[in-house]
Structures are given as structure tokens and as C-alpha cells.
Amino acid sequence: MLRYFPASFPDETLYSRLCRYHRLSGQEVDRASLHELIGGHTHVVVSALPSKLDTLVSRLPNEANVSVDDIASNNTLLAFYTAFMPARRASSVYAAMRGDSASGIKMSIGLIASRLGGHNQLRFCRICAQEEYFTTGQPYWHRVHQLPGVLVCPVHKQTLCALAAETIELNRHKLLLPDDKAIAGHLDDIHLSDIQQETALRLALLSGDVLHGRMQTKGAEGIHRLHRSSAAAHGLIRANGRIRIDDLDQLIGLYCNCLPVNIEFSVVRCRLFDCALNLLRKPREAIVHPMLHIVLMDCLRCVEDRPNLQCAEAVPDMPLTSRARKIIDLSVLAEKLSFQGATLSGVAGVMGISVTTAAVEAARAGIRVSKRPKHLTAERVTDVGTSLRLGLCIEEVAQRHAISIVSVYRILRMDAALAQEYEAKLFALLREQYRQRYMDSRSDKAAYAWLRRHDGLWLTEQLKTFPAMRTRKRCVDWRRRDTALARQIFEIEAQLRSMPGKPTYINETKLKRLTSMADTIEHSLSNLPLTEAALKTCAESAQAHQRRRIMWAYCELKKRPDFHHQLWEVLRLAGVRKLHPSNEALAYTLL
């Protein structure tokens, strides 16, 4: 257990508190402090969503009075990332932070898919750092400065200073504070134009509100209603609930011109229109990065009426008023529908309105709309069903009965039993087709794969009835190879016996190795009878090898004038410790 742990400064990250502990402890090596804090020196502590919170809290002194909930709420970015996600997903992220490994958190909350905030980042405000020398005595890392998309300090309205991504990666196991000398030469000031800085300031204030809980999103449904109401206030939502895509595209295009072009905003500028469409349409279960919500909120001006948010307009000449309702000439509508007998779709195309608008205006004005002639009689529907039960394709059925393909699909949807029968008939026909293909050619791999997946029982019976006939072509002339290897073994044995110096042991292993085809001989010896016989003939036993060494030693000693014809002299030169009984007669005969 630690003896002390520094108290949290306002809006301080957990990484910053660990860095201050390292500096106050006097440890020379960062890994020693990490080992004391979380029990391991290879763990990377990030600013956004750190893990091992349970391990850290268990090592803190009781006097610190710190809980996991306090650290997660006040020293991490958990509140920012879980503000727009369901409670179930937020609880799983919190559980992962308490565990020993945070792998998978970034993927589950959409950081990897969105390419926003996936990397660890360290940013600070130089003015904040100067003031903290006099207030707290130590500059530290603020939570709001580490939020993705925050490039301006929301307090001093000045651009932040960011540590280079390469430096963060190289020092990922170190505990660094903003005034460390090790990072002094690796800091980059963020440069923005006036209009970009105003937009970045609004986004920073919105992000801070989300982080500190001053903006209540009320879940996915609540934020969806907020986006829809803001878009409707700008005339981007039609009366029937559809989105005016062209107007939205124009609005977002003008707004993106005022966004910064570097860091995270390079991704936002490319994906904001698609993201806006997804957020304005029916809400889905997919996780959307909080930064995209905040950028869309600022684009649609759905912020509260607060003085500090009323900066200069980021997008000049932006259409902020509701679109006027289009005036429809009812006389033209009545003439075409009543007198000319035109259809709603035809009138809508001529007047430049939607079919729904034409129908609504005609109903309001009491204009009678001629009904479409009904071609699908009961008799024709029955005939279509009969054709479908035969397994004919949709196009053929439509052509046979002189109806559209859409009408055929509509008939299928109206009768669930007919749809099931049609699918079963199509499957049966397809199954017979693949069976016939397999019976015609058993080498048809596509037919075999389909039957293996959809008709396994029949395929198994066929394999039992007609076993696969496999013919293997001999790729090696074993007789020729056997003769060559046997001749090579005899040559190797002769070379070994004629080598000068003390005789070497000639065994089967050495002969195989010197042929350079030891593996082939070992695994295919049954195909090499001559080679096997040559190995047995050329390989010598231990007694024979000892006899050959004794003969060599005796011949060498005879050349010396000081040879006393003693047995021990011969055995020592031959390297024989124990004379084999079968070689005793030879040794005494030589002496």
C-alpha cells in the first residue's frame, strides 16, 4: 500500500495525478513508480479511458478516501464517451476500465471505426500552465484539453499546445508533465485562422458541457429528437418527415469551410454529411462518436442561448430561417387530375412536387383522384400462384401473365404459404440441378461444395456407393535413384577409408548424411533396396572400427625409432580404452 497519493486538482486526468506522484516520490525511473501504483511497469496509462482502476485504488492509503467511481467520474473522459450511448454499453466500458485490460474499449465505443481520438494525446494551454505555477504550484493535464476535437482552451480562448504523436508513442511507459524538459523540444502549437478558432471555441465549450454533465442528452432517443428539431427549425425537414438532402448538403458544405483542416477535423470534414444523415434518420444501435454529435449540434445551432457561445457567425449567409411552404396552383392540379385523368405520379412529375404532396393537396381541395385500374383480379392472382408453385422464375411469371415484376413480388408477400411453397420448389429444383451436375462429373468442385452445405446426407450416401477413385502418378524413378544412391554410398565408403589420419567411424547415419539425401532415404527406404543393402555392407561395427584403428596405430608406431612394441602404446595412440575380446588376438599377434 502506498504511503500517500496526491489529491486531484480541478479537471485533472488520472494520468496527470500519476505523473505528480512520480515527481513527488523522487523515483529516478518511471517504471518503478508504475510498479508501485498499478503493479506493473509495462502497462500504458492513457488519458481518456485508463484501466486497472481497481488495482490502483486497492494500493492507495485509506486516508486518501478515493473510490473507483470518484476516479472514473472526475479524472477520466468516461462521462464524455458514455453521454450518447446506451446504459448497457456504458456499464460494460466502466467494467473494462476497472479490470486489468482495456483491450476492446476503443472498438466498442466507436473510436476505431470513426478514426477519431483513437490515439493517446496530450495537450495543454500555456496560459493555464503559467497560472497554475502560482495557484497549485505545478502545471498538469486537464481533462477538457484531452477531448477529441478540442483545439482551443475554453477558459482563455487560446489555441492549445500539443505533444507530437511520435513522442507520445516513444514515451508511452513514462510519466510526463507539461513542464518536463524531456518534451520541451517536441511541442507543437496549433495554428488556426480567426474563423476556425471561433468554431473550435464553440466546439470546445460544447465538449466541456458534455464532459461535466451540464448538457443532458437523455440517451439516443433524446439526442435524435434534438437533432431533428434543430434541423426542422432550419427548414431541413419536410412536412412528411423526409430530409431535404440538397439543402443539408449545402449547409454542411458551408459549415465545413470554417472547420480546422488538421488533426481530427480532417476526418470530420469528409464524413460529416453522411453522419448527419444517419443521425437525422431513424436512430439505430450503432455507436456514433460524441465528437460527431457535437459538431452536428454546432452546425445546426442547437446550443443554449448563452453569451459565451454567441461568437461571430462561422458560416456567413447560412440559411437559418425556415423554408417557406411552396405554393401549389390548385387549378392546374384539378385540371390534370379531374379533366385529363392523369395519375398522381404524373401530376407530381409535371408540377415538381412529391406524390405525397399531390395527394394531400388534392384531398384538402376536395379534388377527386381517379383510382388506378386494377389488373390483379382474383383469377389472375390464382394463375400467378399456380405458375409460382411450378418453380418458374419471377421474370418468366411476370411475362407469362402480362404483369410487372413488382406485382409478382406483391402477390408473394400477400400469401405467406405461397411464398414458402415457392422457396421450397426453387430449392428442390436447384438441388436436383446440383445432384445431376455431381453425377455427371464428380470433379465438379462447385457442385460438391453446394451439396456438402445443403444436401449432406445425399452426398454422404453417394460417397459410400461410389468411392473416390484416386490414381497417383509416380513422379520419381525409384529404380534409377536406388542405383545412383547405392553407387554413391560405395564411393563415400571408399573415400572415408582412404582418408589420412586416425580412421573415422563409418556408420549408416554418416553415410546417409554424406549423400545429402538423408531424409529421402529415411522415409523411402522401402523403395530403395539396393541402397539399403549398400548401407548394411559399407557400415562397420564397433569391433571392426576398433580393429581398423589398432592396425592404423601399429603402422604409425612402426615408423618411429623409439617404439618399444608395448600394447599400451598401441591402444593409447588408437584411442582405445577397453579392448574388445574379439580384437585381443589381433593385438597380441601384432606385438
C-alpha positions as CSV (number, residue, x, y, z in Angstrom):
1,M,0.0,0.0,0.0
2,L,1.2,3.5,-0.8
3,R,2.0,5.9,1.9
4,Y,0.4,8.9,0.1
5,F,-1.3,9.8,-3.1
6,P,-1.7,13.4,-4.4
7,A,-5.2,14.9,-4.3
8,S,-6.9,15.7,-7.5
9,F,-6.7,19.2,-9.0
10,P,-9.7,20.7,-10.7
11,D,-10.4,18.8,-14.0
12,E,-7.2,16.8,-13.8
13,T,-6.7,13.5,-15.6
14,L,-5.7,10.3,-13.8
15,Y,-2.5,10.2,-15.9
16,S,-1.6,13.7,-14.5
17,R,-2.1,12.5,-10.9
18,L,0.2,9.5,-11.5
19,C,2.8,11.8,-13.0
20,R,2.7,14.1,-10.0
21,Y,3.0,11.1,-7.7
22,H,6.2,10.1,-9.6
23,R,7.7,13.5,-9.3
24,L,6.8,13.8,-5.6
25,S,8.1,10.3,-4.8
26,G,11.6,11.1,-6.1
27,Q,11.9,7.9,-8.1
28,E,14.6,8.2,-10.8
29,V,12.9,5.6,-13.1
30,D,9.3,5.9,-14.2
31,R,8.8,2.2,-14.3
32,A,9.5,2.0,-10.5
33,S,6.6,4.4,-9.9
34,L,4.3,2.4,-12.2
35,H,5.1,-0.8,-10.4
36,E,4.2,0.8,-7.1
37,L,1.0,2.3,-8.5
38,I,-0.5,-0.5,-10.6
39,G,1.8,-3.5,-10.0
40,G,3.4,-3.5,-13.5
41,H,5.9,-1.3,-15.4
42,T,4.8,-2.3,-19.0
43,H,1.2,-1.0,-18.7
44,V,0.4,2.1,-20.8
45,V,-1.7,4.7,-18.8
46,V,-3.8,6.7,-21.2
47,S,-5.6,9.9,-20.5
48,A,-9.0,9.0,-22.0
49,L,-10.1,5.6,-20.6
50,P,-7.4,4.1,-18.4
51,S,-7.7,0.6,-17.0
52,K,-6.6,-1.2,-13.8
53,L,-8.6,1.2,-11.6
54,D,-9.4,-1.5,-9.1
55,T,-5.7,-2.3,-8.7
56,L,-4.8,1.3,-8.3
57,V,-7.5,2.0,-5.6
58,S,-6.5,-1.1,-3.7
59,R,-3.0,0.3,-3.3
60,L,-4.0,3.8,-2.2
61,P,-3.8,4.7,1.5
62,N,-7.1,4.7,3.5
63,E,-6.5,8.4,4.3
64,A,-6.9,9.3,0.6
65,N,-10.6,8.3,0.7
66,V,-10.7,7.7,-3.0
67,S,-13.1,5.3,-4.8
68,V,-13.1,3.9,-8.3
69,D,-16.3,5.8,-9.0
70,D,-14.6,9.1,-8.0
71,I,-11.6,8.5,-10.3
72,A,-13.8,7.4,-13.2
73,S,-16.1,10.4,-12.9
74,N,-13.6,13.1,-12.1
75,N,-10.3,12.0,-13.6
76,T,-11.2,10.3,-16.9
77,L,-13.2,11.0,-20.0
78,L,-15.8,8.3,-19.3
79,A,-18.6,10.8,-18.9
80,F,-17.9,12.3,-22.4
81,Y,-17.8,9.0,-24.2
82,T,-20.9,7.5,-22.5
83,A,-23.1,10.5,-22.8
84,F,-24.5,9.4,-26.1
85,M,-24.5,5.6,-25.7
86,P,-27.0,3.2,-24.0
87,A,-26.6,2.4,-20.3
88,R,-25.8,-1.2,-21.0
89,R,-22.8,-0.3,-23.3
90,A,-21.7,2.3,-20.8
91,S,-21.6,-0.2,-17.9
92,S,-19.5,-2.6,-20.0
93,V,-17.0,0.2,-20.7
94,Y,-16.8,1.0,-17.0
95,A,-16.3,-2.7,-16.1
96,A,-13.4,-2.9,-18.6
97,M,-11.8,0.2,-17.0
98,R,-11.9,-1.5,-13.7
99,G,-10.3,-4.6,-15.0
100,D,-6.7,-5.4,-15.8
101,S,-7.0,-4.9,-19.6
102,A,-8.8,-2.3,-21.6
103,S,-8.4,-4.1,-24.9
104,G,-11.6,-3.7,-27.0
105,I,-12.8,-0.5,-25.3
106,K,-11.9,1.7,-28.2
107,M,-13.6,-0.6,-30.7
108,S,-16.8,-1.0,-28.6
109,I,-17.3,2.8,-28.3
110,G,-16.6,3.5,-32.0
111,L,-13.2,5.1,-31.7
112,I,-11.5,2.7,-34.2
113,A,-14.3,2.8,-36.7
114,S,-14.6,6.6,-36.6
115,R,-10.9,7.2,-36.7
116,L,-11.4,10.0,-34.1
117,G,-9.5,10.0,-30.8
118,G,-8.1,6.5,-31.2
119,H,-4.6,7.6,-30.3
120,N,-3.4,8.8,-26.9
121,Q,-3.0,12.6,-27.0
122,L,-1.5,15.2,-24.6
123,R,-2.5,18.9,-24.9
124,F,-2.3,21.8,-22.6
125,C,-2.8,25.6,-22.5
126,R,0.3,27.7,-22.0
127,I,-1.7,30.4,-20.1
128,C,-3.3,27.7,-17.8
129,A,0.2,26.4,-17.2
130,Q,1.5,29.8,-16.2
131,E,-1.4,30.5,-13.9
132,E,-1.0,27.0,-12.2
133,Y,2.5,27.9,-11.2
134,F,1.0,30.4,-8.8
135,T,-2.2,28.6,-7.8
136,T,-1.3,24.9,-7.5
137,G,2.5,25.1,-7.9
138,Q,2.5,22.6,-10.7
139,P,1.1,22.6,-14.3
140,Y,-1.0,19.5,-15.0
141,W,-3.0,17.9,-17.8
142,H,-6.7,19.0,-18.0
143,R,-9.4,16.6,-19.0
144,V,-11.1,19.1,-21.3
145,H,-7.9,19.7,-23.2
146,Q,-7.6,16.0,-24.0
147,L,-11.1,15.7,-25.6
148,P,-11.1,14.9,-29.3
149,G,-11.7,18.0,-31.3
150,V,-10.8,20.4,-28.6
151,L,-8.1,22.6,-30.1
152,V,-8.8,25.8,-28.1
153,C,-8.8,26.3,-24.3
154,P,-12.5,27.1,-23.3
155,V,-11.3,29.3,-20.5
156,H,-8.6,31.5,-22.1
157,K,-9.9,31.1,-25.7
158,Q,-6.4,30.4,-26.9
159,T,-5.1,27.5,-29.1
160,L,-3.6,24.6,-27.2
161,C,-0.1,23.2,-27.4
162,A,0.1,19.5,-28.4
163,L,2.8,16.9,-27.8
164,A,3.8,15.2,-31.0
165,A,2.2,11.8,-31.6
166,E,5.7,10.2,-32.2
167,T,6.9,11.5,-28.9
168,I,3.9,10.1,-27.0
169,E,4.4,6.7,-28.6
170,L,8.1,6.6,-27.7
171,N,7.4,7.7,-24.1
172,R,4.3,5.6,-23.6
173,H,5.8,4.0,-20.4
174,K,6.9,7.3,-18.9
175,L,5.1,9.8,-16.6
176,L,5.4,13.2,-18.1
177,L,4.1,16.6,-17.0
178,P,3.7,19.7,-19.2
179,D,6.8,21.3,-17.8
180,D,9.1,18.3,-18.2
181,K,12.4,19.1,-20.0
182,A,12.1,15.8,-22.0
183,I,9.2,17.1,-24.0
184,A,10.2,20.7,-24.3
185,G,11.5,20.3,-27.9
186,H,8.6,18.2,-29.1
187,L,5.7,20.5,-28.5
188,D,3.6,21.8,-31.5
189,D,1.4,24.9,-31.3
190,I,-1.9,24.6,-33.1
191,H,-2.4,27.3,-35.7
192,L,-5.9,28.3,-36.7
193,S,-7.4,31.2,-38.6
194,D,-9.8,33.6,-36.9
195,I,-12.9,31.9,-38.2
196,Q,-11.6,28.4,-37.4
197,Q,-10.6,29.5,-33.9
198,E,-14.2,30.8,-33.3
199,T,-15.7,27.5,-34.5
200,A,-13.2,25.5,-32.4
201,L,-14.0,27.6,-29.3
202,R,-17.7,26.8,-29.7
203,L,-16.9,23.1,-30.1
204,A,-14.7,23.2,-27.0
205,L,-17.4,24.8,-24.9
206,L,-19.9,22.2,-26.1
207,S,-17.5,19.3,-25.4
208,G,-16.8,20.7,-21.9
209,D,-20.6,20.9,-21.2
210,V,-20.9,17.2,-22.2
211,L,-17.9,16.2,-20.1
212,H,-19.1,18.0,-16.9
213,G,-22.7,16.9,-17.3
214,R,-24.1,20.4,-18.0
215,M,-25.8,19.1,-21.1
216,Q,-28.3,16.3,-20.6
217,T,-28.5,14.2,-23.8
218,K,-31.2,11.9,-22.4
219,G,-29.9,8.9,-24.4
220,A,-30.0,8.0,-28.1
221,E,-33.7,8.9,-28.4
222,G,-33.3,12.3,-26.8
223,I,-30.3,13.3,-28.9
224,H,-32.1,12.2,-32.0
225,R,-35.1,14.4,-31.2
226,L,-32.7,17.3,-30.5
227,H,-31.1,16.9,-33.9
228,R,-34.4,16.6,-35.7
229,S,-35.9,19.6,-34.0
230,S,-32.8,21.7,-34.8
231,A,-32.9,20.6,-38.4
232,A,-36.6,21.3,-38.7
233,A,-36.0,24.9,-37.3
234,H,-33.7,25.5,-40.3
235,G,-36.2,24.1,-42.8
236,L,-34.3,20.9,-43.4
237,I,-37.2,18.6,-42.6
238,R,-40.2,18.3,-44.9
239,A,-43.8,18.1,-43.7
240,N,-43.8,14.4,-44.3
241,G,-40.7,13.9,-42.2
242,R,-38.2,13.5,-45.0
243,I,-34.9,15.3,-45.1
244,R,-34.1,17.9,-47.6
245,I,-30.8,16.3,-48.7
246,D,-29.7,19.1,-51.1
247,D,-30.2,21.8,-48.5
248,L,-28.5,19.8,-45.8
249,D,-25.6,19.2,-48.1
250,Q,-25.3,22.9,-48.9
251,L,-25.4,23.8,-45.2
252,I,-22.8,21.3,-44.2
253,G,-20.6,22.3,-47.1
254,L,-20.6,25.9,-45.9
255,Y,-20.0,24.9,-42.3
256,C,-17.1,22.6,-43.1
257,N,-15.3,25.5,-44.7
258,C,-15.0,27.0,-41.2
259,L,-13.7,23.8,-39.5
260,P,-10.0,23.3,-38.9
261,V,-8.3,21.2,-41.5
262,N,-5.8,19.3,-39.3
263,I,-5.8,16.6,-36.7
264,E,-9.3,15.1,-36.1
265,F,-11.2,17.5,-38.3
266,S,-9.7,16.1,-41.5
267,V,-11.9,13.1,-40.9
268,V,-14.9,15.1,-39.8
269,R,-14.9,17.3,-42.9
270,C,-15.1,14.2,-45.1
271,R,-17.8,12.3,-43.1
272,L,-20.0,15.0,-41.6
273,F,-22.7,14.8,-44.3
274,D,-23.1,11.0,-44.2
275,C,-23.0,11.1,-40.4
276,A,-25.7,13.9,-40.3
277,L,-28.0,11.8,-42.5
278,N,-27.6,8.8,-40.2
279,L,-28.2,10.9,-37.1
280,L,-31.2,12.7,-38.5
281,R,-32.9,9.5,-39.8
282,K,-34.3,6.7,-37.6
283,P,-31.9,6.0,-34.7
284,R,-30.0,2.8,-34.8
285,E,-28.0,0.7,-32.4
286,A,-24.7,1.7,-33.9
287,I,-22.3,3.7,-31.7
288,V,-21.5,7.2,-33.0
289,H,-18.5,9.2,-31.8
290,P,-19.5,12.0,-29.4
291,M,-17.5,14.5,-31.4
292,L,-19.7,13.9,-34.5
293,H,-22.8,14.7,-32.3
294,I,-21.2,17.9,-31.0
295,V,-20.1,19.1,-34.5
296,L,-23.6,18.5,-35.9
297,M,-25.2,20.3,-32.9
298,D,-23.0,23.3,-33.6
299,C,-23.7,23.1,-37.3
300,L,-27.4,23.2,-36.6
301,R,-27.1,25.9,-33.9
302,C,-28.8,23.8,-31.3
303,V,-26.9,25.4,-28.4
304,E,-28.4,27.2,-25.5
305,D,-28.7,30.9,-25.6
306,R,-25.5,31.7,-23.6
307,P,-23.4,34.8,-24.1
308,N,-20.1,33.0,-24.2
309,L,-21.4,30.9,-27.2
310,Q,-22.6,33.8,-29.3
311,C,-19.3,34.2,-31.2
312,A,-19.1,35.6,-34.8
313,E,-21.0,33.6,-37.2
314,A,-18.8,30.8,-38.5
315,V,-20.7,30.4,-41.7
316,P,-21.8,33.6,-43.5
317,D,-25.1,33.7,-45.4
318,M,-26.2,30.4,-43.8
319,P,-29.9,29.7,-44.3
320,L,-31.1,29.9,-40.7
321,T,-34.7,30.6,-41.3
322,S,-37.4,28.1,-42.0
323,R,-38.2,27.4,-45.6
324,A,-41.5,28.9,-46.9
325,R,-44.1,26.5,-47.9
326,K,-44.3,26.0,-51.6
327,I,-47.5,27.5,-53.2
328,I,-49.3,24.9,-55.4
329,D,-51.6,26.0,-58.2
330,L,-54.8,24.1,-57.3
331,S,-56.4,24.9,-60.7
332,V,-53.6,23.1,-62.5
333,L,-53.8,20.2,-60.1
334,A,-57.6,20.0,-60.5
335,E,-57.4,20.2,-64.3
336,K,-54.9,17.4,-64.6
337,L,-56.5,15.1,-62.1
338,S,-60.2,15.6,-62.8
339,F,-60.4,16.5,-66.5
340,Q,-57.3,14.9,-68.0
341,G,-57.4,11.9,-65.8
342,A,-53.7,11.9,-65.0
343,T,-52.2,9.9,-62.2
344,L,-50.7,11.3,-59.1
345,S,-47.2,10.3,-60.1
346,G,-47.7,12.0,-63.5
347,V,-49.0,15.2,-61.9
348,A,-46.3,15.3,-59.3
349,G,-43.6,15.0,-62.1
350,V,-45.1,17.8,-64.1
351,M,-45.6,20.2,-61.1
352,G,-42.3,19.4,-59.4
353,I,-43.8,18.1,-56.2
354,S,-43.9,14.8,-54.5
355,V,-46.6,12.2,-54.9
356,T,-47.5,12.5,-51.2
357,T,-47.8,16.3,-51.5
358,A,-50.1,16.0,-54.6
359,A,-52.3,13.5,-52.8
360,V,-52.5,15.7,-49.6
361,E,-53.3,18.9,-51.6
362,A,-55.9,17.1,-53.7
363,A,-57.6,15.7,-50.5
364,R,-57.6,19.2,-48.9
365,A,-59.1,20.8,-52.0
366,G,-61.7,18.0,-52.5
367,I,-60.4,17.1,-55.9
368,R,-61.4,13.6,-56.9
369,V,-58.5,11.4,-57.8
370,S,-59.2,8.7,-60.3
371,K,-58.4,5.3,-59.0
372,R,-55.7,3.2,-60.7
373,P,-57.2,0.5,-62.9
374,K,-56.9,-2.8,-61.1
375,H,-55.3,-5.5,-63.2
376,L,-54.7,-8.1,-60.5
377,T,-58.1,-9.9,-60.4
378,A,-58.7,-12.9,-58.2
379,E,-58.5,-15.2,-61.2
380,R,-55.1,-13.7,-62.3
381,V,-53.7,-14.0,-58.8
382,T,-54.7,-17.7,-58.7
383,D,-53.0,-18.2,-62.1
384,V,-49.8,-16.5,-60.9
385,G,-49.8,-18.6,-57.7
386,T,-50.1,-21.8,-59.9
387,S,-47.1,-20.6,-62.0
388,L,-45.0,-19.9,-58.9
389,R,-45.8,-23.3,-57.5
390,L,-44.3,-24.8,-60.6
391,G,-41.0,-23.1,-59.8
392,L,-40.8,-20.6,-62.6
393,C,-38.6,-17.6,-62.1
394,I,-40.2,-14.2,-61.3
395,E,-39.4,-12.7,-64.7
396,E,-41.0,-15.6,-66.5
397,V,-44.1,-15.5,-64.4
398,A,-44.5,-11.7,-65.0
399,Q,-44.0,-12.1,-68.7
400,R,-46.5,-15.1,-68.9
401,H,-49.3,-13.2,-67.1
402,A,-48.5,-9.7,-68.5
403,I,-47.9,-8.1,-65.1
404,S,-44.9,-6.3,-63.6
405,I,-42.3,-8.0,-61.5
406,V,-43.3,-5.8,-58.6
407,S,-46.8,-7.3,-58.8
408,V,-45.4,-10.8,-58.6
409,Y,-43.4,-10.0,-55.5
410,R,-46.5,-8.3,-54.0
411,I,-48.5,-11.5,-54.5
412,L,-45.8,-13.5,-52.8
413,R,-45.8,-11.1,-49.8
414,M,-49.6,-11.3,-49.5
415,D,-49.6,-15.1,-49.2
416,A,-47.1,-16.5,-46.7
417,A,-47.9,-20.1,-47.6
418,L,-47.4,-19.5,-51.3
419,A,-44.0,-17.8,-50.5
420,Q,-42.9,-20.9,-48.5
421,E,-44.0,-23.2,-51.3
422,Y,-42.2,-21.2,-53.9
423,E,-39.0,-21.1,-51.9
424,A,-39.2,-24.9,-51.3
425,K,-39.8,-25.5,-55.0
426,L,-36.9,-23.4,-56.0
427,F,-34.7,-25.2,-53.6
428,A,-35.8,-28.6,-54.8
429,L,-35.1,-27.6,-58.4
430,L,-31.7,-26.2,-57.5
431,R,-30.9,-29.3,-55.5
432,E,-31.8,-31.6,-58.5
433,Q,-29.6,-29.5,-60.7
434,Y,-26.6,-29.8,-58.5
435,R,-27.2,-33.5,-58.0
436,Q,-27.2,-34.1,-61.7
437,R,-24.1,-32.0,-62.1
438,Y,-22.3,-34.0,-59.5
439,M,-23.4,-37.3,-61.0
440,D,-22.3,-36.2,-64.5
441,S,-18.9,-35.0,-63.3
442,R,-17.6,-35.9,-59.8
443,S,-14.7,-33.4,-60.3
444,D,-17.2,-30.5,-60.2
445,K,-16.0,-28.7,-57.1
446,A,-18.8,-26.1,-57.1
447,A,-21.5,-28.8,-57.1
448,Y,-19.7,-30.7,-54.4
449,A,-19.4,-27.6,-52.2
450,W,-23.1,-26.8,-52.6
451,L,-24.2,-30.4,-51.8
452,R,-21.8,-30.5,-48.9
453,R,-23.5,-27.5,-47.4
454,H,-27.2,-28.0,-48.3
455,D,-27.6,-31.8,-49.1
456,G,-25.0,-33.5,-46.9
457,L,-27.0,-36.7,-46.3
458,W,-27.4,-37.5,-50.0
459,L,-23.8,-36.6,-50.7
460,T,-22.6,-39.0,-47.9
461,E,-24.6,-41.9,-49.4
462,Q,-23.2,-41.2,-52.8
463,L,-19.7,-41.3,-51.5
464,K,-20.4,-44.6,-49.8
465,T,-21.8,-46.1,-53.0
466,F,-19.2,-44.7,-55.4
467,P,-15.9,-44.3,-53.5
468,A,-13.5,-41.9,-54.9
469,M,-11.1,-43.4,-57.4
470,R,-7.7,-41.8,-56.9
471,T,-4.8,-42.6,-59.2
472,R,-1.4,-41.4,-58.2
473,K,1.3,-40.9,-60.8
474,R,4.8,-41.9,-59.8
475,C,6.8,-38.7,-60.1
476,V,10.2,-40.4,-59.2
477,D,12.0,-43.1,-61.0
478,W,12.9,-45.1,-57.8
479,R,14.9,-47.8,-59.6
480,R,17.2,-45.2,-61.2
481,R,17.5,-43.3,-57.9
482,D,18.2,-46.5,-56.0
483,T,21.1,-47.5,-58.3
484,A,22.6,-44.0,-58.1
485,L,22.4,-43.8,-54.3
486,A,23.9,-47.3,-53.9
487,R,26.9,-46.4,-56.1
488,Q,27.3,-43.1,-54.2
489,I,27.4,-44.9,-50.9
490,F,30.1,-47.3,-52.1
491,E,32.2,-44.3,-53.3
492,I,31.7,-42.5,-50.0
493,E,32.8,-45.5,-48.0
494,A,35.9,-45.8,-50.2
495,Q,36.7,-42.1,-49.6
496,L,36.3,-42.4,-45.9
497,R,38.6,-45.5,-45.7
498,S,41.3,-43.7,-47.8
499,M,41.4,-40.5,-45.7
500,P,44.7,-39.9,-43.9
501,G,44.9,-39.8,-40.2
502,K,43.0,-41.7,-37.5
503,P,40.2,-43.7,-39.0
504,T,36.7,-42.4,-38.6
505,Y,33.7,-44.4,-37.6
506,I,31.7,-45.4,-40.7
507,N,28.1,-46.0,-39.8
508,E,24.7,-45.7,-41.6
509,T,23.9,-42.3,-40.3
510,K,27.2,-40.8,-41.6
511,L,26.7,-42.5,-45.0
512,K,23.2,-41.1,-45.3
513,R,24.2,-37.6,-44.3
514,L,27.1,-37.5,-46.8
515,T,24.8,-38.4,-49.7
516,S,22.8,-35.2,-49.0
517,M,19.6,-37.2,-49.2
518,A,19.3,-38.5,-45.7
519,D,15.6,-37.6,-45.4
520,T,14.7,-39.3,-48.7
521,I,16.5,-42.4,-47.7
522,E,15.0,-42.4,-44.2
523,H,11.3,-42.0,-45.4
524,S,11.5,-44.1,-48.6
525,L,13.8,-46.9,-47.7
526,S,11.3,-49.5,-48.8
527,N,11.7,-48.1,-52.4
528,L,15.5,-48.3,-52.3
529,P,16.5,-52.0,-51.8
530,L,20.0,-51.6,-53.4
531,T,20.6,-48.5,-51.2
532,E,19.6,-50.5,-48.1
533,A,21.9,-53.3,-49.0
534,A,24.8,-50.9,-49.6
535,L,24.3,-49.3,-46.2
536,K,24.4,-52.6,-44.5
537,T,27.5,-53.6,-46.4
538,C,29.5,-50.4,-46.0
539,A,28.6,-49.6,-42.4
540,E,31.1,-51.1,-40.0
541,S,30.5,-52.4,-36.5
542,A,32.2,-51.1,-33.4
543,Q,34.5,-54.1,-33.2
544,A,35.6,-53.6,-36.9
545,H,36.2,-49.9,-36.3
546,Q,38.3,-50.7,-33.3
547,R,40.3,-53.3,-35.3
548,R,41.0,-50.7,-38.0
549,R,42.2,-48.1,-35.5
550,I,44.5,-50.6,-33.9
551,M,46.0,-51.5,-37.3
552,W,46.5,-47.9,-38.1
553,A,48.1,-47.2,-34.7
554,Y,50.5,-50.1,-35.1
555,C,51.5,-48.9,-38.6
556,E,52.2,-45.4,-37.3
557,L,54.3,-46.6,-34.3
558,K,56.4,-48.8,-36.5
559,K,57.7,-45.7,-38.3
560,R,59.0,-44.3,-35.0
561,P,62.5,-45.4,-33.8
562,D,61.5,-45.2,-30.2
563,F,58.7,-47.8,-30.5
564,H,59.0,-50.5,-27.7
565,H,56.3,-52.8,-29.0
566,Q,54.2,-52.3,-26.0
567,L,50.4,-52.9,-26.1
568,W,49.6,-49.8,-24.1
569,E,51.4,-47.6,-26.7
570,V,49.2,-49.0,-29.5
571,L,46.0,-48.6,-27.5
572,R,46.8,-45.1,-26.5
573,L,47.5,-43.9,-30.0
574,A,44.5,-45.7,-31.3
575,G,42.3,-44.1,-28.6
576,V,41.0,-47.4,-27.3
577,R,40.2,-47.6,-23.6
578,K,38.8,-51.1,-23.4
579,L,39.9,-53.8,-25.9
580,H,37.1,-55.8,-27.3
581,P,37.6,-59.6,-26.7
582,S,37.4,-60.3,-30.5
583,N,40.4,-58.0,-31.1
584,E,42.7,-59.3,-28.3
585,A,44.2,-62.0,-30.6
586,L,45.0,-59.4,-33.2
587,A,46.7,-57.0,-30.8
588,Y,48.9,-59.8,-29.3
589,T,49.7,-61.1,-32.8
590,L,51.0,-57.6,-33.9
591,L,53.2,-57.4,-30.8
